[in-house]
Amino acid sequence: MTMSDYSRFISDCIAADAGEDHGLTDDELYGVYISWCALRRQIPEPCKAFWAAMAKLGFDERRRINRRYVRPGLRMTGPAAVDYILASRASLA
């Protein structure tokens, strides 16, 4: 996957969230990426390649909030976010 593909993932699925006590966990960010790839019928890259690309795009900051690490200032959005939420929380489906 090229850096432009990862940039497209960010523009399609990730939005800024002004709340300082919110953010996406690593599992959530990678999970919405997996959903985005599935919806586009693409094979997702392994975690290591994904995180390397996210670091190059500036998404490498993590903070500990409420006893877990999050990538602050981010929220998921769009069809891949809906797919991820429904797949990860079966009680909502």
C-alpha positions, 0 to 999 in steps of 0.5 A, spaced: 500 500 500 502 506 498 502 512 502 497 516 498 493 510 500 494 511 507 492 518 506 486 516 503 484 512 509 485 518 514 481 522 509 476 517 509 475 515 516 479 519 521 477 526 523 479 531 528 476 531 535 477 537 540 476 533 546 482 532 550 479 526 554 478 522 547 481 519 542 482 512 538 485 506 541 490 502 537 485 497 536 480 502 534 484 505 529 487 499 526 480 496 526 477 501 522 483 501 517 481 493 517 474 495 515 476 500 510 480 495 507 474 490 507 469 495 504 474 497 498 476 490 497 483 491 499 488 486 503 490 490 509 497 491 510 500 488 517 500 492 523 507 493 523 507 497 516 500 500 518 504 503 524 510 505 520 505 509 515 501 512 521 508 515 524 510 518 517 503 521 517 504 524 524 499 519 528 504 517 532 503 520 539 499 516 544 497 518 551 494 515 557 487 517 558 483 513 563 488 507 564 488 506 557 493 509 551 489 513 546 491 517 540 488 524 542 484 528 538 482 523 533 475 520 532 473 515 526 467 517 521 464 514 515 462 508 512 468 504 515 467 506 522 460 504 522 462 497 519 467 497 525 463 499 530 457 494 528 463 488 527 466 489 534 460 490 538 455 485 536 450 487 541 448 493 536 447 489 530 
